[in-house]
Amino acid sequence: MRLKENVVVTDVGSTKQTVMQAAQIFQDQPVAYIGGHPMAGSHKIGVWAGRSNLFDNAFYFQIPLNDFAEKRLNDLHELLRACKVNWLEVSAQEHDKIVAQISHLPHIIASGLVNQTEGTFKGVPLGMQLAAGGFKTITRIASSDPTMWSQILLTNSADILQQLAEYQKVLNQLAQSLKDRDEAALYHYFAAAKESRDQLGPESGGHYYDLFIMIPDQVGSLADVTQRMAAAGISVVNLHIQDSRGVLQLTFATTKVRDQARQVLIAKYPEVVPKVKD
């Protein structure tokens, strides 16, 4: 394949080693191939799932094929400047290992939990009704396009198989702790997870900052919060109602914006809590 000299070629695939291997045909050509993967989107598919701010503050992986492509990274950045993404340059191997753990493995687990829950509650409508409420995040992940996810797994099978094996080992250890009624081991299992999650703040190099608010279960509560943010000119990266008891999670791009939001909300919602240590 011969392309126009100095052209920049990229992609948006969810795995990169297979793609970058195929891109070797450009290795000796004056073509800048830059592998790409914007960590954006949702479980929805098709053109109707698109929106103008889809990539705002999203991480966008970039993998230049060679030195020639490395020199053209700024051209790609300029082309996609309006997307307002956070660029991350990694190798194809690093990319696939990262997404296998934080994206591919969670999708496998979420789908497995949904399938197992369906089997457990077969003939028990109340169980599935409750699962629909408590499993919101899990069920949303599991409703993604099965064709796409089958291909993702097949093109990143080595990393996924390794991490599946490690996860199965963790589950086996947990099962043994339950059999042994080892309270100390069970406590450590949950305490270690809590400590790791609580460290995902600014001091760990995190890029997103959260507020957690208890909002009343009444009409207009969510609208009141978003209207206060809009009136103050504060941009919210994401919002999520964590459970049926009204814990609202607001996510911001910087600590400055998060702290501004806290000052706006605290008079009405005194239980505004940042889940980070500044």
C-alpha positions in Angstrom: 0.0 0.0 0.0 1.4 3.4 -1.0 0.0 6.6 0.4 0.7 10.3 -0.2 4.0 11.3 1.4 3.9 12.8 4.9 0.3 11.8 5.4 -0.7 11.1 9.0 -2.7 7.9 9.5 -4.4 6.9 12.8 -7.0 4.7 14.3 -9.3 4.5 17.3 -9.1 0.7 18.1 -9.5 -0.6 21.6 -6.4 -2.8 21.4 -3.1 -1.7 19.9 -0.5 -4.5 19.5 -2.4 -6.2 16.6 -3.1 -2.9 15.0 0.5 -1.7 15.3 1.7 -5.0 13.8 -0.5 -4.5 10.8 0.9 -0.9 10.5 4.4 -2.2 9.9 3.7 -1.9 6.2 4.3 1.9 6.7 7.6 1.4 8.5 9.8 2.2 5.5 7.4 4.7 3.9 7.3 8.5 4.5 3.9 8.0 6.3 3.3 8.9 9.9 1.3 6.1 11.5 0.1 7.0 15.0 -2.0 4.4 16.8 -4.8 5.9 18.8 -7.4 5.0 21.4 -9.7 7.6 22.9 -11.1 6.3 26.3 -14.5 7.8 25.7 -18.0 6.6 24.7 -20.3 4.3 26.6 -22.2 1.1 26.3 -24.4 2.6 23.6 -23.5 2.0 19.9 -24.1 3.6 16.6 -24.2 7.2 15.4 -27.0 8.1 17.7 -24.8 7.5 20.7 -22.5 10.4 19.6 -22.5 13.8 21.1 -20.5 17.0 20.7 -18.6 16.7 24.0 -17.9 13.0 23.8 -14.2 13.4 24.2 -14.0 16.3 26.7 -11.4 15.5 29.3 -11.1 11.9 28.1 -7.7 10.2 28.0 -6.5 9.6 24.5 -3.7 7.0 24.0 -1.2 7.6 21.2 1.3 5.1 19.9 3.7 6.4 17.2 5.0 3.7 14.9 8.5 5.1 14.6 10.6 8.3 15.0 9.0 9.7 11.8 5.5 9.4 13.4 6.8 10.7 16.7 7.6 14.0 15.0 4.0 14.4 13.7 2.3 14.0 17.1 1.7 17.7 17.3 -0.1 17.6 14.0 -2.5 15.1 15.3 -3.0 17.1 18.5 -3.8 20.2 16.4 -6.2 18.3 14.2 -8.1 17.1 17.3 -7.6 20.2 19.4 -11.4 20.8 19.6 -11.9 17.4 21.2 -10.2 18.7 24.5 -8.6 15.4 25.3 -5.7 14.4 27.6 -3.0 12.9 25.5 -1.0 9.9 26.8 1.9 8.5 24.9 2.6 4.8 25.6 3.9 1.7 23.8 1.4 -0.8 22.3 2.3 -3.4 25.0 1.8 -0.9 27.8 -1.6 0.1 26.3 -2.9 -3.4 26.0 -1.8 -4.3 29.5 -3.5 -1.2 31.0 -6.8 -1.6 29.2 -6.9 -5.3 29.8 -6.9 -4.6 33.6 -9.1 -1.5 33.8 -11.5 -2.1 30.9 -11.5 -5.6 29.4 -11.3 -7.6 32.7 -14.1 -5.5 34.3 -16.3 -6.0 31.3 -15.8 -9.8 31.5 -16.6 -9.7 35.3 -19.6 -7.5 34.8 -21.1 -9.7 32.1 -20.4 -12.8 34.2 -22.1 -11.3 37.2 -25.2 -10.4 35.1 -25.3 -13.9 33.6 -24.9 -15.5 37.0 -27.5 -13.2 38.6 -30.0 -14.1 35.8 -29.4 -17.8 36.6 -29.6 -17.3 40.4 -32.9 -15.4 40.2 -34.5 -17.5 37.5 -38.2 -17.6 38.4 -37.7 -14.9 41.2 -38.8 -11.6 39.6 -38.1 -9.7 42.9 -34.5 -10.6 42.8 -33.9 -9.3 39.3 -35.9 -6.2 40.1 -33.6 -5.4 43.0 -30.5 -6.3 40.9 -31.6 -3.7 38.3 -31.3 -1.1 41.0 -28.1 -2.2 42.8 -26.3 -3.3 39.6 -26.6 -0.1 37.7 -23.0 0.3 36.8 -22.5 -3.4 36.2 -25.6 -3.8 34.0 -24.6 -0.7 32.0 -21.2 -2.2 31.2 -22.7 -5.6 30.4 -25.1 -4.1 27.8 -22.3 -3.1 25.5 -22.0 -4.4 21.9 -21.2 -8.2 22.0 -19.6 -8.2 18.6 -17.2 -5.5 19.4 -16.3 -7.1 22.8 -15.7 -10.5 21.3 -13.2 -9.0 18.9 -11.5 -6.9 21.6 -11.0 -10.1 23.7 -9.6 -12.0 20.8 -7.1 -9.3 19.9 -5.9 -8.9 23.5 -6.1 -12.5 24.6 -2.6 -12.9 26.1 -2.9 -10.0 28.6 -6.6 -10.8 29.4 -5.8 -14.5 30.0 -3.0 -13.6 32.4 -5.1 -11.1 34.3 -8.1 -13.5 34.4 -5.8 -16.1 36.0 -4.7 -13.6 38.6 -8.2 -12.6 39.4 -9.3 -16.2 39.7 -6.5 -16.7 42.1 -7.8 -13.8 44.2 -11.3 -15.3 44.2 -10.0 -18.7 45.2 -8.1 -17.1 48.1 -11.2 -15.3 49.2 -13.3 -18.5 49.0 -10.7 -20.3 51.2 -10.8 -17.5 53.7 -14.6 -17.9 53.9 -14.3 -21.7 54.3 -11.7 -21.2 57.1 -13.8 -18.4 58.6 -10.7 -16.3 58.7 -12.0 -12.9 59.7 -8.6 -11.3 59.6 -8.0 -12.3 56.0 -11.5 -11.1 55.0 -10.9 -7.8 56.7 -7.5 -7.4 54.9 -9.2 -8.1 51.6 -11.6 -5.2 51.9 -9.3 -2.9 53.8 -6.6 -3.2 51.0 -9.2 -2.4 48.4 -10.5 0.6 50.3 -7.0 1.9 50.8 -6.1 1.6 47.1 -9.3 3.3 46.1 -8.9 6.1 48.6 -5.5 6.9 47.2 -6.8 7.7 43.8 -6.6 11.4 44.4 -4.3 14.3 43.4 -1.4 13.0 45.4 -1.4 9.8 43.4 -1.3 11.6 40.1 -5.1 11.2 39.5 -6.7 13.5 36.9 -10.3 13.6 38.2 -11.6 14.9 41.5 -14.9 14.0 43.2 -17.5 15.4 45.5 -20.1 13.1 47.2 -23.4 14.6 48.2 -26.4 13.2 50.0 -29.4 14.5 48.1 -33.0 14.1 49.3 -35.2 11.6 47.4 -37.6 14.1 46.0 -38.6 15.7 42.7 -36.1 18.3 41.6 -33.1 17.4 43.8 -30.8 16.5 40.9 -31.9 19.5 38.9 -31.2 21.8 41.8 -27.6 20.6 42.0 -27.0 20.9 38.3 -28.7 24.3 38.1 -26.4 25.6 40.9 -23.4 24.4 38.9 -24.6 26.0 35.7 -25.4 29.3 37.5 -21.8 29.4 38.9 -20.3 28.5 35.5 -18.9 25.3 36.8 -18.3 22.4 34.4 -19.0 18.9 35.7 -17.0 16.1 33.9 -19.5 13.4 35.1 -22.2 12.8 37.6 -23.5 9.5 38.9 -26.1 8.5 41.5 -24.2 5.7 43.4 -27.2 3.9 44.8 -30.9 4.1 45.6 -30.3 6.1 48.8 -29.3 9.3 46.9 -25.5 9.5 47.1 -24.6 11.8 44.2 -21.1 11.7 42.8 -19.9 14.8 40.9 -16.6 14.6 39.1 -14.4 17.6 38.1 -11.3 18.1 36.0 -9.3 20.0 38.6 -9.1 20.5 42.4 -9.8 24.2 41.9 -13.1 23.5 40.1 -14.0 20.9 42.6 -13.4 23.3 45.5 -15.4 26.0 43.8 -18.3 23.5 43.5 -18.1 22.6 47.1 -18.4 26.3 48.1 -21.4 26.7 45.9 -23.2 23.5 47.3 -22.2 23.4 51.0 -24.8 25.9 52.1 -27.7 23.7 50.8 -25.9 20.4 51.1 -23.8 20.4 54.3 -22.7 16.7 53.7 -20.7 17.7 50.6 -17.5 15.6 50.9 -14.4 15.5 48.7 -13.1 11.9 48.6 -9.5 13.0 48.3 -6.7 14.2 50.6 -5.4 17.7 49.5 
